[in-house]
């Protein structure tokens, strides 16, 4: 276990500059929390082997029922995840109102002057205006997370919850939320309005603000459901929290191995992973107030202590005994604090929701998803929520200028199902898809359209340390549809790169976009299906004529001129979808443009991590792997090789 922890550290320190966003920003968390992850995986008390030997459910995970008699499987777009609130409705914000609570989403009159800043000061009276059943639900952030905050609020109001407040860490966010009719208070932080980055000194300052807030609010006598902005509520949690009236604190965790198969609290003796403070509920008891006060003092005394690590350190001073035989609560901290661990299957992390789909396999309804266990920074978090169709976007996001281009991936069944799940078989499968995506990116660039990324199938999980392919004891199915950030650097794909060096930008959207109920009618009804055909065969001549069923036959291996000539007739069509993308495009006629395109997309792919007992153990994906005879997926053999394939 210790060696694996050390490998994770070496993995980060051996990384090159492009991947600072992957490792440098997460290394602090890895150093401390990897211990808890490994404990959760390898602890002998993690759960019975009999449970883990249950046969998979017929619709477990995101695995489709695959035909067994075809040599090649034409994969449809993956079905959308099935939580009760499958997707946000089109962003028409209806006013929400709780009993005696002020309305939400009702903007003040524009001729009204903004109240003075003192009006938004944190006070018991201000909180009291939003409390219902003595509970207040709170998140906080700066202006860089405005869209996350609006998503958080929208989910809660859709669940008929209006006892909410948002703490603004800068004046720009406070003013923006006020004019949108969102209940807001001033945290007095005066922070930057930009994304501070996970693990940065400013990030840690934000964590301290959370502790200061909890310590300030508990004396008001209100129960506090404290949330990070990078999570969303899918089901009203109030009835669940009310089931445990004796709990001082109910906290989520980074547990990746199930300890229960129903909606009970996780079995505390089997949870070795860190308690995650992105979702936790506090009652204003003396024990909870004492904990909050000491937690605050520890963080203020040492600015190098991460807020979550400080919480885990003091809560774990004493663990047990159980409060009783049934509730799942246990004594912790000073022996008087009563704690419960929210089940990771339904108060989901980024792993139990997006990778394992644990709630789905156990036939449970998820209450929340928190975008942990992910890569590519804030952009990666946003993209994951979009893949799950639970992110709030404005209407123009779903109607991109220039329209969309999409394609159905074609994957031989053998690449998915045959043989063992190894590093080699994983890379063969993913590389086959990367090549198709590369062609689609080129066509999207050529036609000035936004590419709807396909679902990506993986055989192996991605983590920060060496592992055997999946986390031992987890419910990860193989193969599975992995999040885009497992393979691609989403933050680089969305970054503005100089056009003179990298060619024109290429917009992307999540694979579930065309299935999202928020997709407007004018997009759904403006669609062209394209079928590739072999030039020279009957009916396969370059032409802009479509069949009676509105299908365009288009020759394989067409050049730039042919693409432009044919598809210029369909500039007003919102969605062009290819039945296959393999061998569709032979390349740009302008070699300088081709070279700029290559420079751009080479930066789009990331790494897989990590091979066990290897330092370094990560392996770089290569956008042009097929141009290198004998290419094999191996970790860098020397420090000079430890860099992306640029």
Residue, then its C-alpha position, 0 to 999 in steps of 0.5 A: x500500500x505504501x509503495x503504491x502511495x509512493x508511486x503516485x507521488x513519483x508519477x506526479x513529479x515525473x510529469x511534463x509541463x503540459x500535464x501540470x494541470x493533471x498532476x500539480x493540481x491534484x498531487x496535494x490531494x493524492x498525497x494525503x487522500x491516496x492512503x484512504x483510497x487504498x485503505x478502502x480498496x485493500x482493507x480486509x473489512x471492505x465487504x464480503x466476497x459473497x456480495x462481490x460475487x453476485x452475477x451482474x444485473x441485466x442492465x448493470x452499468x452502461x453496458x449495452x446488450x451486444x449481438x454475438x453473431x456480427x463481426x463488427x458492432x455499430x454502436x449507437x450513441x450511449x443511452x442517457x444516464x437514468x436518474x429521476x431528473x435525467x436532464x435539465x429542461x430548457x433554461x426557462x427559469x420559473x419562480x420558486x417559492x417555499x412556505x413563507x420564503x422569498x421567491x427565487x428566479x424573480x429578478x428585481x426591477x431593473x429600475x431598482x437600485x442595487x442595495x448596499x453591500x451591508x444588506x448582504x452581510x452574514x447574519x442570523x436574520x438573513x439566514x432566518x429568512x431562508x430557513x425551512x424546517x430549521x434547515x438551510x442549504x448552502x454553497x459558495x464560490x466566486x464568479x468563475x463558478x457562476x454556471x455551476x452555482x446556477x446549476x446547483x440552484x436550478x436543481x434544488x428549485x426543480x425539487x421544490x426546495x427554496x431554503x437555499x443561500x449562496x455565499x458570494x466570494x466576490x462582488x461580481x458574483x454577488x451582484x450577478x446572483x442578486x439580479x437573477x433573483x438568487x438568494x445570496x450573501x456576502x462572505x467578505x472574501x474579496x477573492x479573484x473572480x477567476x478559476x483558482x485551480x484545485x490545490x492552489x493557495x487560493x483554493x485552500x483559502x476557499x476551503x478555510x472560508x467553508x470552515x469559518x462559515x460553518x463555525x459562524x452559522x451553527x450558533x444560529x441554531x439552524x441545521x446546515x447542509x453544506x455543499x460544494x458548487x461542483x455537485x448537483x442534487x438529483x433527489x430531495x435529500x431532506x427526507x433522507x437526512x431526517x431519518x437520522x435525527x440523532x446524527x450530529x454530522x452526516x458526511x459523504x465519502x470517497x468510498x469506491x467499494x460498496x458496503x451496503x446494497x440498499x439506501x442505508x448509511x455506509x457501514x462505518x467500520x468498512x469505510x477506509x476512504x476519506x470523508x468528503x466534505x463536498x456534501x455534509x449535513x451539520x446539526x447545531x449540537x454542542x458536539x458539532x459546534x465543538x468540532x467546527x471550532x477546533x477544525x477552524x483553529x487547526x486550519x487557521x494555525x497552519x495554512x498548509x493543512x487542506x480543509x478536508x484532511x484537517x476534518x478527517x484527522x480530527x474526526x478520526x481521533x476516535x472511531x466507534x463504538x456504534x451508537x446503536x445496532x441499527x442506525x449506522x451512526x457511530x461515535x467519533x472525534x471526542x467520543x461524543x460526536x455522532x456521525x453517519x457516512x452517507x452511502x457512496x452509491x446514492x450520494x455519489x462521487x465522480x467514480x461511483x456515478x460516472x465510472x461504476x454507475x453503482x446506483x444503477x447496478x444496485x437499482x437505487x435512485x441517486x440523491x446527488x453527484x459530486x464531480x470528484x475522481x476526475x481530470x482536466x480541472x474545472x472544464x473536466x467537471x463541467x463536461x462530466x455533468x454535461x455528459x450526464x445531462x445534469x448541467x444548466x446551459x443557456x439555449x445557445x449552447x444547444x444551437x451552435x453557430x455553423x451547426x453540429x457534426x456527429x457520427x456513429x462509431x464503428x467498433x469491432x466486437x472483438x475489441x470490446x469483448x474478446x480476450x482479457x482486459x489488459x493494457x494492450x487490449x485497452x489501448x487497441x480499443x481506445x486507439x481505434x476510436x481515437x483514429x475515428x475521432x481524429x477524422x471527425x475533428x478534421x471534418x468539423x474543422x473543414x466544415x466549420x461545425x461543432x463536433x458532438x463527441x462520441x461515447x468512448x469505450x474503455x477496458x481499464x479505469x484511470x486513476x492517479x496510481x498503479x492498479x490492476x485495471x479497476x479498483x479492487x472490490x468496486x463495481x466497475x464493469x468492463x468494458x464501460x463508457x468512460x468519461x471523455x477526460x479519461x482519454x482526452x484533455x478536455x481543458x486543452x480542447x476547450x482552450x483558445x490556441x493561437x490560430x496562426x500556429x494551431x489552425x482554427x478552433x474546433x468546438x466540441x460537445x458532449x456525447x449525450x447532447x443530441x439526446x438532451x431534452x433541452x435540445x431545441x426543436x429547430x435543431x431536432x428538426x434540421x437533420x441530415x444523415x450521411x451514409x458513406x459509400x464506395x465511389x464507383x458503385x451505383x448511386x455513389x457519385x459526389x452529389x448534393x441530392x438526398x434520397x426520399x428518406x433524406x439520406x445523403x450518400x457520400x463517397x469514402x476517401x473524399x478530398x477537401x474540395x469534394x467536402x466543400x462542394x457537397x456540404x456547402x449546400x447544407x450550410x443551414x442544416x443544424x445536424x449532419x450525422x455520418x453513419x460511419x467516419x472511417x476513411x471518410x476524409x483523406x486530408x487537407x489539400x493545404x499542407x500548412x493547414x494540415x500541419x496546424x491541425x496536427x499540432x492542435x489535435x496532438x495536444x488533445x489526448x492525455x494519458x492512461x494511469x497507471x501500470x502497477x509497480x512501474x515508475x513512471x507508470x503512466x502511458x501517453x495516448x498518441x493521436x497519430x499512433x497509426x503512423x508509427x509502425x510497431x507502436x506499443x503502449x508502454x510507460x516512458x523508458x527514460x526521462x527524455x521520453x516522458x512527454x506527450x507525443x507532440 
